[in-house]
């Protein structure tokens, strides 16, 4: 599940903004902090301020719902893939042999 900023313990890698013209403070803060911006960019916005512009109508509620649901689904799918990759890496790491564990314990390592 996606969580809000209240429960974050570090800065996000990216932010998703619907109307960068209206939310120019959020865009400026993200740029200042080095956070990537993904934003729905309408014809009345400057796309050069956005790292990853998504062309779309930020005024139509149906378009906003569609775009936000697709972005959220993509984030969750990406997280699922990352979790699977991390689990595969952990499973591929060889477990220490019994002798190695005992030797490490004796040597204080």
KABELKA-V633961 format. One record per residue. N is the residue number from 1. PHI is phi in whole degrees, 0 to 359 (none if undefined). PSI is psi in whole degrees, -180 to 180 (NA if undefined). D_CENTER is the distance of its C-alpha to the mean C-alpha in Angstrom with 2 decimals. Layout:
BEGIN
((N & PHI & PSI & D_CENTER) (N & PHI & PSI & D_CENTER))
END
This chain:
BEGIN
((1 & none & 151 & 12.30) (2 & 275 & 144 & 9.85) (3 & 240 & 161 & 11.16) (4 & 273 & -178 & 12.13) (5 & 289 & -19 & 12.48) (6 & 300 & -36 & 15.78) (7 & 260 & 12 & 14.65) (8 & 277 & 139 & 12.12) (9 & 252 & 0 & 13.80) (10 & 208 & 168 & 11.84) (11 & 291 & 146 & 10.17) (12 & 286 & 159 & 6.48) (13 & 284 & -27 & 5.46) (14 & 206 & 159 & 5.50) (15 & 233 & 149 & 7.54) (16 & 249 & 123 & 9.22) (17 & 237 & 132 & 12.95) (18 & 282 & -51 & 15.84) (19 & 234 & 91 & 18.75) (20 & 296 & -22 & 18.22) (21 & 289 & -44 & 21.99) (22 & 286 & -35 & 22.23) (23 & 258 & 42 & 19.14) (24 & 296 & -27 & 20.25) (25 & 292 & -42 & 19.95) (26 & 297 & -41 & 16.20) (27 & 296 & -46 & 16.01) (28 & 297 & -43 & 18.47) (29 & 296 & -44 & 16.81) (30 & 298 & -44 & 13.44) (31 & 297 & -42 & 15.66) (32 & 296 & -36 & 17.78) (33 & 271 & -2 & 15.13) (34 & 77 & 24 & 13.60) (35 & 268 & 130 & 10.22) (36 & 295 & 144 & 9.38) (37 & 246 & 132 & 10.46) (38 & 242 & 124 & 10.29) (39 & 215 & 146 & 13.45) (40 & 284 & 119 & 16.26) (41 & 248 & 116 & 19.16) (42 & 269 & 178 & 22.66) (43 & 293 & -17 & 25.92) (44 & 264 & 12 & 26.32) (45 & 247 & 157 & 23.20) (46 & 264 & 107 & 22.95) (47 & 289 & -13 & 20.27) (48 & 290 & -19 & 20.86) (49 & 278 & -10 & 18.96) (50 & 252 & 135 & 15.67) (51 & 291 & -44 & 13.70) (52 & 229 & 85 & 12.86) (53 & 286 & 140 & 15.47) (54 & 244 & 110 & 15.86) (55 & 296 & 131 & 19.60) (56 & 179 & 170 & 20.60) (57 & 268 & 108 & 22.76) (58 & 274 & 3 & 21.13) (59 & 261 & -23 & 24.48) (60 & 270 & 122 & 24.98) (61 & 299 & -37 & 23.66) (62 & 294 & -40 & 23.72) (63 & 294 & -42 & 21.63) (64 & 297 & -44 & 19.04) (65 & 300 & -44 & 19.03) (66 & 298 & -50 & 18.74) (67 & 296 & -44 & 15.84) (68 & 293 & -38 & 13.79) (69 & 292 & -38 & 14.73) (70 & 293 & -42 & 13.88) (71 & 296 & -45 & 10.35) (72 & 298 & -43 & 9.94) (73 & 298 & -42 & 11.87) (74 & 295 & -39 & 9.94) (75 & 296 & -47 & 6.66) (76 & 296 & -40 & 9.35) (77 & 295 & -42 & 11.22) (78 & 296 & -41 & 8.79) (79 & 298 & -41 & 8.45) (80 & 297 & -42 & 12.20) (81 & 295 & -41 & 12.90) (82 & 296 & -43 & 11.34) (83 & 299 & -41 & 13.43) (84 & 295 & -42 & 16.37) (85 & 296 & -43 & 16.24) (86 & 296 & -39 & 16.21) (87 & 294 & -38 & 19.05) (88 & 293 & -39 & 20.93) (89 & 295 & -44 & 20.84) (90 & 297 & -40 & 22.14) (91 & 291 & -30 & 24.76) (92 & 280 & -19 & 25.86) (93 & 290 & 129 & 26.53) (94 & 291 & 138 & 30.25) (95 & 283 & 144 & 31.45) (96 & 295 & 143 & 34.02) (97 & 287 & 158 & 37.60) (98 & 304 & -42 & 39.83) (99 & 296 & -38 & 41.92) (100 & 292 & -38 & 38.99) (101 & 294 & -45 & 37.79) (102 & 295 & -42 & 41.36) (103 & 295 & -39 & 41.89) (104 & 294 & -38 & 38.72) (105 & 293 & -40 & 39.83) (106 & 291 & -36 & 43.32) (107 & 277 & -6 & 42.23) (108 & 84 & 11 & 39.95) (109 & 276 & NA & 36.77))
END
